[in-house]
């Protein structure tokens, strides 16, 4: 369950160029793409935890 009592998806938003939480109950449609997301030092779960949450990445 997400922080708001609803399921959410933490993801990088290409439009906002920032991390966003997307609520599943607000999705209108989904489609699979052949595109792949490449993690970079400044976009990824480790970076999110360090910069947004304040927890160091110990990988």
C-alpha positions, 0 to 999 in steps of 0.5 A: 500500500502506498503512503496515501492509503492507495497503491502508487508507483515511484518513477522518474517523470520525463515530463517533470524531470523529477521523481513522482508518485503515480497513483494506480487508481488514476491510470486511464490506460496502460501499454507496453513499450519496447523502450528500456530505462537505463539507470544513471548515477543521477536517476535511479532508486539509489539516487532517490533515496540519497537525495529525496529520503536522505538515506545513503546508497550502500550498494 
